[in-house]
Amino acid sequence: MTLLSVQYLTKAFGGNEVVRGISFDVAAGEVVALIGPNGAGKTTCFNMLNGQIRPDSGMITLGGETITGWAPDRIWRFGVGRGFQIAATFGSMTVRDNVRTALLSRHRAVWRFFRPASDMFTAEAEALLDRVGLRGLAEQGCGTLAYGDLKRLELALAISNKPRLLLVDEPTAGMTPPDRRAVMDLLLGLAREGGCAVLFTEHDTDMVFRSADRILVMDKGELIAEGDAASIRANSRVRTAYLGDE
């Protein structure tokens, strides 16, 4: 069943068309990779999907509801999680408190004045940290984490709202190969077990070919190819624009 539908999405900055009328669908429980060279328009596409920037034209539909131009917080509450290319966390807070803050927002508990935030949603926060392999670092300050652990924490924040659609920009950046596989297996588990649709960008093509059900390829703002790993590897236009002689 189609969960996300993107139709003729376009965005320009200062007359430079960064995304040029792209269209694609993502089904519930499907893991889709969006790849392409730097500057292809992948992150701009993600930023339109989760409401950070408004498209110039086109339509975004999630679960049959048109969400084009919605604010990011409304889209988040509607079931879209987001992980960023550069990890976005509160460096002065502990790992657990970062996750607890996301849970306070999800449960609309930010304005519960008569109970300390440090007492709330501890079990749920620790369950999320356990899921991404950070339970042992719950008391550590985020400012002291290795970059790979920051990416894991950001993934815990992204899934704190139990998303129907998870957008993840380079989820394994800065990680060792075993950690990369573990994070991708976690994303696959979210899709296979919970029915969450996952759309991710990644420059590690081996990881893309290993993990994605389907691959979308962008170049210069356009969607130039779509298919499984074998068809993308064999596509001459993709090889010229991105893969080269891999």
Secondary structure, DSSP 8 states (H G I E B T S, - for coil): -EEEEEEEEEEEETTEEEEEEEEEEEETT-EEEEE-STTSSHHHHHHHHTTSS--SEEEEEETTEE-TT--HHHHHHTTEEEE-SS----TTSBHHHHHHHHHHHHTT-TT-TTS-GGGSSHHHHHHHHHHTT-GGGTTSBGGGS-HHHHHHHHHHHHTTT--SEEEEESTTTT--HHHHHHHHHHHHHHHHHH--EEEEE-S-HHHHHHH-SEEEEEETTEEEEEE-HHHHHH-HHHIIIIITT-
